[in-house]
Amino acid sequence: MHRSGTSIFTRILSDIGVFVGKDLNVHCESKFFMNLNNELLSGVHAYWDTPSNVLSIQDDPATDYLTDVIRRKIKSFSFTTSYLGWRNSIFNSVPQLWGWKDPRTILFIPLYADLFKKARFIFISRNGVDVARSLQNRELSRKNKDLNSIRSVRCRSLDRAFNLWQEYALIYLEGRKSIRPGGLLEIRYEDLLSNTTEILKGVTDFLDLNPLPRYLNDDVSKVLHRSRKYGFKNDESLMKYYAEVKNDELMKMWGYDVIE
């Protein structure tokens, strides 16, 4: 899900040996896979902040078409240049361990799991109130208030942004059924902040990697901002909102009905 700490986590993955793409945006998202996922969303008449149509394609023949789109794009020239980069494309080489970060990917887990049989998925959850507030802050802080394709009117409202978090969670819960046994690692962003060494050790074990020593100690304040753990607690109005939604089934499922 967007605004869940996935950018810094992806930088850590890159540091410890996972190739995450050559052409990335400021959020460490592969532009190749962003464009691909946008094409898939367009195919089902959805967008990143209106994703519910994705659920309509479950067990539908349309999934075959969308899988073909992914397969064709992976074999295209843009994959070798935008994702792999010129150096890898010149030497016709694909890194041994590669992946990508784009929150929209979780909307199409069944497609990717079917195409990449041995894929390993890492899912990071974050409590819905902090996600919703972060989405709202981003939209309200935009200098240009004109509507265009990258603006989200929906996320200007805290409640509607929270509903979006719920939609992503429900789609993810359905999609994860397609992941092979042992192919999924779930992490709570809050646990990553408070138990960094333990969580990252689990990540490197999951990926069969040797961790970098600088990530396996308690001095990670320059990398992870621990103050962001349940950041909404510092805002009285957000605490009131949390009281209203903490018993939501999805909040309870990830243990967000109780905070430290």
ZABAPA-226701 format. One line per 10 residues: number of its first residue (from 1); for each residue z, x negated, y negated of C-alpha. Coordinates in steps of 0.5 Angstrom, whole numbers. Layout:
# ZABAPA-226701
NUM = Z/X/Y ~ ...
# end
This chain:
# ZABAPA-226701
1 = 0/0/0 ~ -1/-2/-7 ~ 4/-5/-11 ~ 8/-7/-5 ~ 9/-15/-6 ~ 3/-16/-2 ~ 0/-21/-7 ~ 5/-26/-6 ~ 5/-25/1 ~ -2/-27/2
11 = -1/-33/-2 ~ 4/-35/3 ~ 0/-34/9 ~ -6/-38/5 ~ -1/-44/4 ~ 1/-44/12 ~ -6/-44/14 ~ -9/-37/14 ~ -16/-37/11 ~ -16/-31/6
21 = -23/-31/3 ~ -26/-35/-2 ~ -28/-30/-7 ~ -21/-27/-9 ~ -19/-23/-15 ~ -12/-24/-19 ~ -8/-20/-13 ~ -11/-25/-8 ~ -16/-19/-5 ~ -22/-21/-2
31 = -28/-18/-6 ~ -32/-18/0 ~ -27/-13/3 ~ -25/-9/-3 ~ -33/-8/-4 ~ -33/-6/4 ~ -27/-1/4 ~ -30/2/-3 ~ -36/3/1 ~ -33/6/7
41 = -29/11/2 ~ -35/13/-2 ~ -38/15/5 ~ -32/20/6 ~ -32/22/-1 ~ -25/19/-2 ~ -22/14/-7 ~ -16/9/-7 ~ -12/14/-11 ~ -15/20/-7
51 = -15/18/0 ~ -13/24/4 ~ -21/25/6 ~ -20/19/11 ~ -16/23/16 ~ -22/28/16 ~ -26/23/20 ~ -21/22/26 ~ -25/23/32 ~ -31/25/28
61 = -38/22/30 ~ -38/19/23 ~ -33/14/25 ~ -39/11/29 ~ -43/11/22 ~ -37/7/19 ~ -36/2/24 ~ -44/0/24 ~ -43/-1/16 ~ -37/-6/17
71 = -41/-9/23 ~ -47/-10/19 ~ -43/-12/13 ~ -40/-18/17 ~ -47/-20/19 ~ -50/-20/12 ~ -51/-26/7 ~ -45/-23/2 ~ -40/-25/8 ~ -42/-32/9
81 = -42/-33/1 ~ -37/-28/-2 ~ -32/-29/4 ~ -33/-35/7 ~ -36/-39/1 ~ -42/-44/1 ~ -38/-50/4 ~ -37/-46/10 ~ -44/-42/10 ~ -47/-49/10
91 = -44/-52/16 ~ -44/-45/19 ~ -37/-45/21 ~ -32/-39/21 ~ -24/-41/20 ~ -20/-41/26 ~ -15/-36/23 ~ -18/-32/18 ~ -16/-25/15 ~ -16/-21/8
101 = -11/-17/4 ~ -14/-11/1 ~ -9/-5/1 ~ -15/0/2 ~ -16/-3/9 ~ -10/1/12 ~ -14/7/11 ~ -19/5/16 ~ -15/1/21 ~ -18/5/27
111 = -25/2/25 ~ -22/-5/24 ~ -18/-5/31 ~ -24/-2/35 ~ -29/-8/32 ~ -24/-14/32 ~ -21/-13/39 ~ -16/-19/38 ~ -14/-17/31 ~ -7/-18/29
121 = -5/-13/23 ~ 1/-15/18 ~ 4/-8/15 ~ 9/-9/9 ~ 12/-3/7 ~ 16/-2/0 ~ 21/4/-2 ~ 16/9/-5 ~ 20/10/-12 ~ 19/2/-14
131 = 12/3/-11 ~ 11/9/-15 ~ 14/6/-22 ~ 10/0/-21 ~ 3/4/-21 ~ 5/9/-27 ~ 7/3/-31 ~ 1/-1/-29 ~ -3/6/-32 ~ 1/7/-38
141 = 0/0/-40 ~ -7/0/-40 ~ -9/-2/-47 ~ -16/2/-46 ~ -14/9/-45 ~ -21/11/-44 ~ -22/14/-37 ~ -27/10/-32 ~ -27/8/-25 ~ -21/3/-25
151 = -17/8/-28 ~ -12/13/-24 ~ -10/19/-28 ~ -6/21/-22 ~ -2/15/-22 ~ 0/16/-30 ~ 5/21/-27 ~ 11/18/-23 ~ 11/24/-18 ~ 4/24/-17
161 = 4/17/-15 ~ 10/18/-10 ~ 6/23/-7 ~ 0/18/-6 ~ 5/13/-3 ~ 7/19/2 ~ -1/20/3 ~ -2/12/5 ~ 4/12/9 ~ 2/18/13
171 = -5/15/14 ~ -2/9/16 ~ 2/12/21 ~ -4/15/24 ~ -8/9/24 ~ -3/4/27 ~ -4/8/34 ~ -10/5/35 ~ -7/-2/34 ~ -7/-6/41
181 = 0/-7/44 ~ 3/-14/40 ~ -2/-13/35 ~ 2/-11/29 ~ 8/-14/25 ~ 11/-9/20 ~ 15/-12/15 ~ 20/-9/9 ~ 18/-12/3 ~ 26/-11/1
191 = 27/-15/8 ~ 22/-21/6 ~ 26/-22/-1 ~ 33/-22/2 ~ 32/-25/9 ~ 26/-30/7 ~ 27/-35/12 ~ 28/-30/18 ~ 22/-26/16 ~ 17/-32/15
201 = 19/-35/22 ~ 17/-28/25 ~ 11/-28/21 ~ 9/-35/24 ~ 11/-34/31 ~ 7/-28/30 ~ 1/-32/28 ~ 2/-38/33 ~ 3/-42/26 ~ 7/-48/24
211 = 11/-46/18 ~ 11/-50/12 ~ 18/-53/11 ~ 19/-51/3 ~ 18/-43/6 ~ 24/-44/11 ~ 30/-45/6 ~ 34/-41/1 ~ 30/-44/-5 ~ 25/-39/-6
221 = 27/-36/-12 ~ 20/-39/-15 ~ 16/-36/-10 ~ 19/-29/-9 ~ 23/-25/-15 ~ 29/-22/-11 ~ 31/-18/-17 ~ 25/-14/-15 ~ 29/-11/-9 ~ 30/-4/-11
231 = 29/-5/-18 ~ 29/2/-20 ~ 37/2/-19 ~ 37/-1/-26 ~ 34/5/-29 ~ 38/11/-30 ~ 32/16/-30 ~ 29/13/-23 ~ 36/13/-20 ~ 36/21/-21
241 = 29/21/-18 ~ 31/17/-12 ~ 36/22/-11 ~ 31/27/-11 ~ 27/24/-6 ~ 31/19/-2 ~ 31/24/4 ~ 24/25/5 ~ 22/24/12 ~ 18/18/10
251 = 23/15/6 ~ 28/16/12 ~ 24/13/17 ~ 23/6/14 ~ 31/6/12 ~ 30/8/4 ~ 35/13/4 ~ 40/8/4 ~ 40/2/-1 ~ 45/-4/-2
# end
